[in-house]
């Protein structure tokens, strides 16, 4: 109430308020950032928006960015729900490595060791198990999320390396490459995977009570439990969902590079996913989340990376830029900053 | 009846005592060394134990800093990259700018403390979660390494080389100067944590920030100092690492933050803050080092077993902490 009163006091007339009302929409800032980045590209990178059809496929920088952002978008979707319940999952990269390794090992050479559908189901199953492990630790044993997922983050990559004996597993089975490198209706197939997962998640969150429940747990877990929500089941589900998304991302990556590298697959993907979620306007304090925002966040990160590459800036600058973006976004999100801003306005 | 009741109460007091997990870690360490000595000939020599200290001196210093942060209820994910940045800055200043080594070390330590302090200030002023701020700090420090140089820079400064090659004889074995510095840091840290007002403030803030503020403690100052201390320790760890490796490289110390957190947890400090001993960092680091040494002595086990064992240990200790924490609250 108090905050709203001050806000009204800042705006002198109702008309002006109406004009700036759309600026208050949570998606304006991430979208603005994305558009600004694209504008930079449009001016500085020749032929950035150029699209052409070659052999029935759409080619161009934009398609490339979308394709490369696919694993990150998947990871960010799962991470959004976890962060919405006040949690965090830093084992995403390890799950990517594990599921990628399992799928590569089960499919193996040019003739698959087992039917591909079964192999993919098995690696998704491994990811689900990982999620269940995280969920039980957080919701059952009530460990802090960052510590609970730290365990899998450390051990998961070790397990993946144990499976492959430290080697990079190469896949030669052609149909598997379609998943991460194929084209459907002229567009990369991975985009359809992302779109399907996004649609299902959006439906679950918007058309069922799940979204409301997740928000309730994020705003006040105790109140949610007292109100009769099964918070433990809900939190477990969120971690299982996050790992499933990471598992899918792992399969996309493995299929795209035609091999599984237990050491480097999905390295630091959890950080990029957290960054994407934060950029998209989801509050790290839980409760307030936006799936669309996270997708935009993932696109911002990938566009930033592509921009840095195509501008000829050393790619190492990328990390510095990313970190400064995180600092700026986090500080501007904090209520203390808004208070300071209001006072000075 | 009453005798049984006293007995159970006695047992609860024993397992619930603050030093219980720390004791478990020490027993674990002794057991691991014992098993190692029984299975592998030559394992149980004084020098093997000294080597644990020599090889993990940088980790011990970092774990001490991390111990303060965790005691104060925070977490610092940037320590590994601050270590890398410190090796990088030292290497560049020594090799390309030809600064005297003492000035280089002083500057690096100052920069580390400022870096940590700045993160602490952001965490406190804007009430942000420590892990996201230090995560950004981790990116920033790693990125800055690559801005200095993508390649590894070899250090051939005589002082650094001397530090790396000197052997200080003690009790028939020898320690490196780095290990001795690490032990001194540990002693100073124990004094700081248990015998000064700052130490008591750290425990109070970690126990309950609100009560600490109501008691009139300067919470902001304590938090900034704690992160500055962690940054200082991380850069000192970097200097020790530079002594050890004689190079500066942006990929140095990857995952060190996780090792340091694991060492602190295994050493018996509660991750929720306010509970534990700084000395636990030593037993935690030695347990991690002993796992690596055991796996190296075995020869048939691959290095990734280290990760799996560390993960399993982390799991066991977290669950034990959780179970005992719940009981003591009841």
Interface residues (C-beta under 8 A of the other chain):
Chain A: X88 X137 X141 X142 X143 X144 X146 X147 X148 X150 X151 X152 X153 X154 X155 X156 X157 X158 X159 X161 X162 X165 X166 X271 X274 X278 X284 X285 X314 X316 X317 X318 X319 X320 X321 X322 X323 X324 X326 X327 X330 X331 X334 X335 X336 X337
Chain B: X75 X122 X125 X126 X127 X128 X129 X131 X132 X133 X135 X136 X137 X138 X139 X140 X142 X143 X144 X146 X147 X150 X250 X258 X261 X262 X265 X271 X272 X302 X303 X304 X305 X306 X307 X308 X310 X311 X312 X314 X315 X318 X319 X322
